[in-house]
Amino acid sequence: MLSSSDLRKGLRIELDGVPYVITEFNFVKPGKGASIYNCKMKNLMNGST
């Protein structure tokens, strides 16, 4: 299991048996509320994002 601090651009992960690569990664900390990690991933089997 990965923690949020392990995520970075170019990291390859497997989610539900499908391989993905992280193409974009953003950390957002709004003034009020919890921090948010936004992650865009590309499916390595069919190329969809």
PDB file of N, CA, C, O and CB in Angstrom:
ATOM      1  N   MET A   1       0.844  -1.181   0.000  1.00  0.00           N
ATOM      2  CA  MET A   1       0.000   0.000   0.000  1.00  0.00           C
ATOM      3  C   MET A   1       0.885   1.238   0.000  1.00  0.00           C
ATOM      4  O   MET A   1       1.842   1.330   0.769  1.00  0.00           O
ATOM      5  CB  MET A   1      -0.958   0.001   1.218  1.00  0.00           C
ATOM      6  N   LEU A   2       0.557   2.188  -0.868  1.00  0.00           N
ATOM      7  CA  LEU A   2       1.307   3.435  -0.962  1.00  0.00           C
ATOM      8  C   LEU A   2       0.700   4.498  -0.058  1.00  0.00           C
ATOM      9  O   LEU A   2      -0.512   4.533   0.153  1.00  0.00           O
ATOM     10  CB  LEU A   2       1.348   3.930  -2.411  1.00  0.00           C
ATOM     11  N   SER A   3       1.548   5.353   0.465  1.00  0.00           N
ATOM     12  CA  SER A   3       1.042   6.526   1.178  1.00  0.00           C
ATOM     13  C   SER A   3       1.097   7.710   0.212  1.00  0.00           C
ATOM     14  O   SER A   3       1.711   7.619  -0.851  1.00  0.00           O
ATOM     15  CB  SER A   3       1.878   6.814   2.492  1.00  0.00           C
ATOM     16  N   SER A   4       0.469   8.793   0.576  1.00  0.00           N
ATOM     17  CA  SER A   4       0.428   9.952  -0.315  1.00  0.00           C
ATOM     18  C   SER A   4       1.815  10.552  -0.543  1.00  0.00           C
ATOM     19  O   SER A   4       2.050  11.162  -1.586  1.00  0.00           O
ATOM     20  CB  SER A   4      -0.502  11.012   0.253  1.00  0.00           C
ATOM     21  N   SER A   5       2.721  10.396   0.388  1.00  0.00           N
ATOM     22  CA  SER A   5       4.074  10.927   0.214  1.00  0.00           C
ATOM     23  C   SER A   5       4.896  10.109  -0.782  1.00  0.00           C
ATOM     24  O   SER A   5       5.928  10.585  -1.253  1.00  0.00           O
ATOM     25  CB  SER A   5       4.790  10.970   1.552  1.00  0.00           C
ATOM     26  N   ASP A   6       4.462   8.888  -1.114  1.00  0.00           N
ATOM     27  CA  ASP A   6       5.169   8.050  -2.084  1.00  0.00           C
ATOM     28  C   ASP A   6       4.822   8.404  -3.529  1.00  0.00           C
ATOM     29  O   ASP A   6       5.559   8.028  -4.441  1.00  0.00           O
ATOM     30  CB  ASP A   6       4.852   6.592  -1.831  1.00  0.00           C
ATOM     31  N   LEU A   7       3.725   9.113  -3.758  1.00  0.00           N
ATOM     32  CA  LEU A   7       3.286   9.428  -5.113  1.00  0.00           C
ATOM     33  C   LEU A   7       4.173  10.492  -5.734  1.00  0.00           C
ATOM     34  O   LEU A   7       4.545  11.466  -5.079  1.00  0.00           O
ATOM     35  CB  LEU A   7       1.832   9.889  -5.111  1.00  0.00           C
ATOM     36  N   ARG A   8       4.514  10.296  -7.020  1.00  0.00           N
ATOM     37  CA  ARG A   8       5.299  11.272  -7.759  1.00  0.00           C
ATOM     38  C   ARG A   8       5.089  11.035  -9.253  1.00  0.00           C
ATOM     39  O   ARG A   8       4.609   9.975  -9.655  1.00  0.00           O
ATOM     40  CB  ARG A   8       6.811  11.181  -7.382  1.00  0.00           C
ATOM     41  N   LYS A   9       5.443  12.008 -10.062  1.00  0.00           N
ATOM     42  CA  LYS A   9       5.281  11.910 -11.509  1.00  0.00           C
ATOM     43  C   LYS A   9       6.196  10.812 -12.056  1.00  0.00           C
ATOM     44  O   LYS A   9       7.367  10.731 -11.686  1.00  0.00           O
ATOM     45  CB  LYS A   9       5.590  13.271 -12.190  1.00  0.00           C
ATOM     46  N   GLY A  10       5.655   9.972 -12.936  1.00  0.00           N
ATOM     47  CA  GLY A  10       6.427   8.890 -13.538  1.00  0.00           C
ATOM     48  C   GLY A  10       6.348   7.573 -12.793  1.00  0.00           C
ATOM     49  O   GLY A  10       6.849   6.560 -13.282  1.00  0.00           O
ATOM     50  N   LEU A  11       5.731   7.562 -11.619  1.00  0.00           N
ATOM     51  CA  LEU A  11       5.608   6.337 -10.829  1.00  0.00           C
ATOM     52  C   LEU A  11       4.615   5.394 -11.493  1.00  0.00           C
ATOM     53  O   LEU A  11       3.539   5.820 -11.913  1.00  0.00           O
ATOM     54  CB  LEU A  11       5.166   6.655  -9.381  1.00  0.00           C
ATOM     55  N   ARG A  12       4.967   4.118 -11.591  1.00  0.00           N
ATOM     56  CA  ARG A  12       4.077   3.110 -12.167  1.00  0.00           C
ATOM     57  C   ARG A  12       3.437   2.332 -11.035  1.00  0.00           C
ATOM     58  O   ARG A  12       4.118   1.827 -10.142  1.00  0.00           O
ATOM     59  CB  ARG A  12       4.844   2.156 -13.135  1.00  0.00           C
ATOM     60  N   ILE A  13       2.101   2.242 -11.087  1.00  0.00           N
ATOM     61  CA  ILE A  13       1.358   1.532 -10.053  1.00  0.00           C
ATOM     62  C   ILE A  13       0.365   0.583 -10.706  1.00  0.00           C
ATOM     63  O   ILE A  13       0.061   0.709 -11.893  1.00  0.00           O
ATOM     64  CB  ILE A  13       0.631   2.523  -9.114  1.00  0.00           C
ATOM     65  N   GLU A  14      -0.134  -0.358  -9.933  1.00  0.00           N
ATOM     66  CA  GLU A  14      -1.163  -1.276 -10.400  1.00  0.00           C
ATOM     67  C   GLU A  14      -2.407  -1.059  -9.550  1.00  0.00           C
ATOM     68  O   GLU A  14      -2.354  -1.143  -8.323  1.00  0.00           O
ATOM     69  CB  GLU A  14      -0.680  -2.763 -10.330  1.00  0.00           C
ATOM     70  N   LEU A  15      -3.525  -0.779 -10.209  1.00  0.00           N
ATOM     71  CA  LEU A  15      -4.791  -0.502  -9.540  1.00  0.00           C
ATOM     72  C   LEU A  15      -5.846  -1.432 -10.118  1.00  0.00           C
ATOM     73  O   LEU A  15      -6.140  -1.369 -11.312  1.00  0.00           O
ATOM     74  CB  LEU A  15      -5.210   0.996  -9.705  1.00  0.00           C
ATOM     75  N   ASP A  16      -6.413  -2.285  -9.294  1.00  0.00           N
ATOM     76  CA  ASP A  16      -7.403  -3.283  -9.727  1.00  0.00           C
ATOM     77  C   ASP A  16      -6.862  -4.173 -10.843  1.00  0.00           C
ATOM     78  O   ASP A  16      -7.601  -4.548 -11.753  1.00  0.00           O
ATOM     79  CB  ASP A  16      -8.682  -2.589 -10.197  1.00  0.00           C
ATOM     80  N   GLY A  17      -5.582  -4.508 -10.774  1.00  0.00           N
ATOM     81  CA  GLY A  17      -4.968  -5.402 -11.754  1.00  0.00           C
ATOM     82  C   GLY A  17      -4.578  -4.739 -13.061  1.00  0.00           C
ATOM     83  O   GLY A  17      -4.130  -5.425 -13.980  1.00  0.00           O
ATOM     84  N   VAL A  18      -4.732  -3.428 -13.175  1.00  0.00           N
ATOM     85  CA  VAL A  18      -4.401  -2.696 -14.400  1.00  0.00           C
ATOM     86  C   VAL A  18      -3.219  -1.767 -14.115  1.00  0.00           C
ATOM     87  O   VAL A  18      -3.256  -1.019 -13.138  1.00  0.00           O
ATOM     88  CB  VAL A  18      -5.638  -1.885 -14.925  1.00  0.00           C
ATOM     89  N   PRO A  19      -2.163  -1.797 -14.952  1.00  0.00           N
ATOM     90  CA  PRO A  19      -1.009  -0.922 -14.719  1.00  0.00           C
ATOM     91  C   PRO A  19      -1.274   0.516 -15.178  1.00  0.00           C
ATOM     92  O   PRO A  19      -1.857   0.745 -16.238  1.00  0.00           O
ATOM     93  CB  PRO A  19       0.220  -1.476 -15.442  1.00  0.00           C
ATOM     94  N   TYR A  20      -0.837   1.473 -14.365  1.00  0.00           N
ATOM     95  CA  TYR A  20      -0.976   2.897 -14.663  1.00  0.00           C
ATOM     96  C   TYR A  20       0.360   3.583 -14.414  1.00  0.00           C
ATOM     97  O   TYR A  20       1.189   3.091 -13.649  1.00  0.00           O
ATOM     98  CB  TYR A  20      -2.104   3.548 -13.802  1.00  0.00           C
ATOM     99  N   VAL A  21       0.560   4.733 -15.072  1.00  0.00           N
ATOM    100  CA  VAL A  21       1.692   5.601 -14.783  1.00  0.00           C
ATOM    101  C   VAL A  21       1.118   6.978 -14.433  1.00  0.00           C
ATOM    102  O   VAL A  21       0.170   7.437 -15.070  1.00  0.00           O
ATOM    103  CB  VAL A  21       2.701   5.678 -16.007  1.00  0.00           C
ATOM    104  N   ILE A  22       1.690   7.631 -13.425  1.00  0.00           N
ATOM    105  CA  ILE A  22       1.229   8.951 -12.998  1.00  0.00           C
ATOM    106  C   ILE A  22       1.831   9.991 -13.934  1.00  0.00           C
ATOM    107  O   ILE A  22       3.053  10.097 -14.046  1.00  0.00           O
ATOM    108  CB  ILE A  22       1.620   9.240 -11.508  1.00  0.00           C
ATOM    109  N   THR A  23       0.967  10.767 -14.612  1.00  0.00           N
ATOM    110  CA  THR A  23       1.437  11.777 -15.560  1.00  0.00           C
ATOM    111  C   THR A  23       1.438  13.179 -14.964  1.00  0.00           C
ATOM    112  O   THR A  23       2.279  14.001 -15.331  1.00  0.00           O
ATOM    113  CB  THR A  23       0.579  11.757 -16.805  1.00  0.00           C
ATOM    114  N   GLU A  24       0.516  13.467 -14.056  1.00  0.00           N
ATOM    115  CA  GLU A  24       0.466  14.765 -13.381  1.00  0.00           C
ATOM    116  C   GLU A  24       0.157  14.540 -11.914  1.00  0.00           C
ATOM    117  O   GLU A  24      -0.578  13.622 -11.549  1.00  0.00           O
ATOM    118  CB  GLU A  24      -0.593  15.702 -14.032  1.00  0.00           C
ATOM    119  N   PHE A  25       0.734  15.398 -11.076  1.00  0.00           N
ATOM    120  CA  PHE A  25       0.549  15.250  -9.639  1.00  0.00           C
ATOM    121  C   PHE A  25       0.559  16.634  -9.012  1.00  0.00           C
ATOM    122  O   PHE A  25       1.536  17.370  -9.156  1.00  0.00           O
ATOM    123  CB  PHE A  25       1.650  14.342  -9.013  1.00  0.00           C
ATOM    124  N   ASN A  26      -0.506  16.997  -8.321  1.00  0.00           N
ATOM    125  CA  ASN A  26      -0.616  18.311  -7.682  1.00  0.00           C
ATOM    126  C   ASN A  26      -1.040  18.159  -6.232  1.00  0.00           C
ATOM    127  O   ASN A  26      -1.851  17.300  -5.886  1.00  0.00           O
ATOM    128  CB  ASN A  26      -1.617  19.204  -8.437  1.00  0.00           C
ATOM    129  N   PHE A  27      -0.471  19.015  -5.396  1.00  0.00           N
ATOM    130  CA  PHE A  27      -0.847  19.087  -3.991  1.00  0.00           C
ATOM    131  C   PHE A  27      -1.557  20.414  -3.781  1.00  0.00           C
ATOM    132  O   PHE A  27      -1.008  21.470  -4.097  1.00  0.00           O
ATOM    133  CB  PHE A  27       0.402  18.945  -3.046  1.00  0.00           C
ATOM    134  N   VAL A  28      -2.776  20.369  -3.247  1.00  0.00           N
ATOM    135  CA  VAL A  28      -3.571  21.578  -3.021  1.00  0.00           C
ATOM    136  C   VAL A  28      -3.911  21.657  -1.541  1.00  0.00           C
ATOM    137  O   VAL A  28      -4.443  20.710  -0.961  1.00  0.00           O
ATOM    138  CB  VAL A  28      -4.870  21.582  -3.895  1.00  0.00           C
ATOM    139  N   LYS A  29      -3.597  22.799  -0.940  1.00  0.00           N
ATOM    140  CA  LYS A  29      -3.947  23.008   0.462  1.00  0.00           C
ATOM    141  C   LYS A  29      -4.812  24.261   0.558  1.00  0.00           C
ATOM    142  O   LYS A  29      -4.299  25.379   0.597  1.00  0.00           O
ATOM    143  CB  LYS A  29      -2.666  23.137   1.357  1.00  0.00           C
ATOM    144  N   PRO A  30      -6.125  24.063   0.596  1.00  0.00           N
ATOM    145  CA  PRO A  30      -7.008  25.225   0.706  1.00  0.00           C
ATOM    146  C   PRO A  30      -6.870  25.887   2.078  1.00  0.00           C
ATOM    147  O   PRO A  30      -6.356  25.286   3.020  1.00  0.00           O
ATOM    148  CB  PRO A  30      -8.470  24.812   0.461  1.00  0.00           C
ATOM    149  N   GLY A  31      -7.329  27.110   2.173  1.00  0.00           N
ATOM    150  CA  GLY A  31      -7.240  27.834   3.436  1.00  0.00           C
ATOM    151  C   GLY A  31      -8.023  27.178   4.554  1.00  0.00           C
ATOM    152  O   GLY A  31      -7.654  27.276   5.724  1.00  0.00           O
ATOM    153  N   LYS A  32      -9.090  26.516   4.195  1.00  0.00           N
ATOM    154  CA  LYS A  32      -9.922  25.860   5.194  1.00  0.00           C
ATOM    155  C   LYS A  32     -10.183  24.431   4.730  1.00  0.00           C
ATOM    156  O   LYS A  32     -10.582  24.215   3.585  1.00  0.00           O
ATOM    157  CB  LYS A  32     -11.263  26.637   5.420  1.00  0.00           C
ATOM    158  N   GLY A  33      -9.968  23.479   5.586  1.00  0.00           N
ATOM    159  CA  GLY A  33     -10.230  22.086   5.232  1.00  0.00           C
ATOM    160  C   GLY A  33      -8.950  21.288   5.052  1.00  0.00           C
ATOM    161  O   GLY A  33      -7.845  21.774   5.294  1.00  0.00           O
ATOM    162  N   ALA A  34      -9.132  20.067   4.626  1.00  0.00           N
ATOM    163  CA  ALA A  34      -8.015  19.132   4.496  1.00  0.00           C
ATOM    164  C   ALA A  34      -7.258  19.340   3.184  1.00  0.00           C
ATOM    165  O   ALA A  34      -7.797  19.892   2.225  1.00  0.00           O
ATOM    166  CB  ALA A  34      -8.520  17.692   4.585  1.00  0.00           C
ATOM    167  N   SER A  35      -6.010  18.893   3.156  1.00  0.00           N
ATOM    168  CA  SER A  35      -5.188  18.931   1.952  1.00  0.00           C
ATOM    169  C   SER A  35      -5.710  17.920   0.939  1.00  0.00           C
ATOM    170  O   SER A  35      -6.319  16.913   1.300  1.00  0.00           O
ATOM    171  CB  SER A  35      -3.707  18.646   2.288  1.00  0.00           C
ATOM    172  N   ILE A  36      -5.461  18.209  -0.339  1.00  0.00           N
ATOM    173  CA  ILE A  36      -5.938  17.344  -1.414  1.00  0.00           C
ATOM    174  C   ILE A  36      -4.784  17.052  -2.367  1.00  0.00           C
ATOM    175  O   ILE A  36      -4.050  17.959  -2.759  1.00  0.00           O
ATOM    176  CB  ILE A  36      -7.132  17.999  -2.172  1.00  0.00           C
ATOM    177  N   TYR A  37      -4.627  15.783  -2.737  1.00  0.00           N
ATOM    178  CA  TYR A  37      -3.670  15.381  -3.758  1.00  0.00           C
ATOM    179  C   TYR A  37      -4.453  15.051  -5.024  1.00  0.00           C
ATOM    180  O   TYR A  37      -5.296  14.154  -5.015  1.00  0.00           O
ATOM    181  CB  TYR A  37      -2.802  14.159  -3.286  1.00  0.00           C
ATOM    182  N   ASN A  38      -4.181  15.771  -6.112  1.00  0.00           N
ATOM    183  CA  ASN A  38      -4.801  15.486  -7.404  1.00  0.00           C
ATOM    184  C   ASN A  38      -3.793  14.730  -8.253  1.00  0.00           C
ATOM    185  O   ASN A  38      -2.635  15.132  -8.368  1.00  0.00           O
ATOM    186  CB  ASN A  38      -5.270  16.798  -8.119  1.00  0.00           C
ATOM    187  N   CYS A  39      -4.241  13.641  -8.842  1.00  0.00           N
ATOM    188  CA  CYS A  39      -3.342  12.770  -9.569  1.00  0.00           C
ATOM    189  C   CYS A  39      -3.984  12.385 -10.899  1.00  0.00           C
ATOM    190  O   CYS A  39      -5.121  11.915 -10.921  1.00  0.00           O
ATOM    191  CB  CYS A  39      -2.995  11.515  -8.735  1.00  0.00           C
ATOM    192  N   LYS A  40      -3.267  12.579 -12.009  1.00  0.00           N
ATOM    193  CA  LYS A  40      -3.756  12.159 -13.319  1.00  0.00           C
ATOM    194  C   LYS A  40      -2.922  10.955 -13.736  1.00  0.00           C
ATOM    195  O   LYS A  40      -1.692  11.003 -13.730  1.00  0.00           O
ATOM    196  CB  LYS A  40      -3.667  13.328 -14.385  1.00  0.00           C
ATOM    197  N   MET A  41      -3.613   9.868 -14.101  1.00  0.00           N
ATOM    198  CA  MET A  41      -2.920   8.624 -14.426  1.00  0.00           C
ATOM    199  C   MET A  41      -3.260   8.181 -15.838  1.00  0.00           C
ATOM    200  O   MET A  41      -4.354   8.439 -16.339  1.00  0.00           O
ATOM    201  CB  MET A  41      -3.282   7.523 -13.422  1.00  0.00           C
ATOM    202  N   LYS A  42      -2.301   7.506 -16.477  1.00  0.00           N
ATOM    203  CA  LYS A  42      -2.500   6.967 -17.818  1.00  0.00           C
ATOM    204  C   LYS A  42      -2.493   5.451 -17.747  1.00  0.00           C
ATOM    205  O   LYS A  42      -1.585   4.849 -17.173  1.00  0.00           O
ATOM    206  CB  LYS A  42      -1.409   7.478 -18.796  1.00  0.00           C
ATOM    207  N   ASN A  43      -3.518   4.835 -18.337  1.00  0.00           N
ATOM    208  CA  ASN A  43      -3.627   3.381 -18.396  1.00  0.00           C
ATOM    209  C   ASN A  43      -2.575   2.869 -19.376  1.00  0.00           C
ATOM    210  O   ASN A  43      -2.549   3.313 -20.524  1.00  0.00           O
ATOM    211  CB  ASN A  43      -5.071   2.931 -18.823  1.00  0.00           C
ATOM    212  N   LEU A  44      -1.714   1.955 -18.958  1.00  0.00           N
ATOM    213  CA  LEU A  44      -0.655   1.443 -19.817  1.00  0.00           C
ATOM    214  C   LEU A  44      -1.137   0.356 -20.769  1.00  0.00           C
ATOM    215  O   LEU A  44      -0.418   0.001 -21.703  1.00  0.00           O
ATOM    216  CB  LEU A  44       0.468   0.911 -18.975  1.00  0.00           C
ATOM    217  N   MET A  45      -2.328  -0.179 -20.558  1.00  0.00           N
ATOM    218  CA  MET A  45      -2.834  -1.230 -21.440  1.00  0.00           C
ATOM    219  C   MET A  45      -3.522  -0.649 -22.676  1.00  0.00           C
ATOM    220  O   MET A  45      -3.350  -1.167 -23.780  1.00  0.00           O
ATOM    221  CB  MET A  45      -3.805  -2.131 -20.679  1.00  0.00           C
ATOM    222  N   ASN A  46      -4.307   0.431 -22.498  1.00  0.00           N
ATOM    223  CA  ASN A  46      -5.023   0.990 -23.644  1.00  0.00           C
ATOM    224  C   ASN A  46      -4.738   2.470 -23.892  1.00  0.00           C
ATOM    225  O   ASN A  46      -5.260   3.036 -24.853  1.00  0.00           O
ATOM    226  CB  ASN A  46      -6.493   0.801 -23.449  1.00  0.00           C
ATOM    227  N   GLY A  47      -3.928   3.109 -23.057  1.00  0.00           N
ATOM    228  CA  GLY A  47      -3.516   4.489 -23.286  1.00  0.00           C
ATOM    229  C   GLY A  47      -4.482   5.559 -22.825  1.00  0.00           C
ATOM    230  O   GLY A  47      -4.208   6.744 -23.013  1.00  0.00           O
ATOM    231  N   SER A  48      -5.612   5.183 -22.225  1.00  0.00           N
ATOM    232  CA  SER A  48      -6.573   6.191 -21.769  1.00  0.00           C
ATOM    233  C   SER A  48      -6.093   6.847 -20.481  1.00  0.00           C
ATOM    234  O   SER A  48      -5.288   6.278 -19.743  1.00  0.00           O
ATOM    235  CB  SER A  48      -7.961   5.558 -21.556  1.00  0.00           C
ATOM    236  N   THR A  49      -6.604   8.073 -20.214  1.00  0.00           N
ATOM    237  CA  THR A  49      -6.227   8.779 -18.986  1.00  0.00           C
ATOM    238  C   THR A  49      -7.387   8.825 -18.031  1.00  0.00           C
ATOM    239  O   THR A  49      -7.267   9.379 -16.939  1.00  0.00           O
ATOM    240  CB  THR A  49      -5.745  10.197 -19.292  1.00  0.00           C
TER     241      THR A  49
END
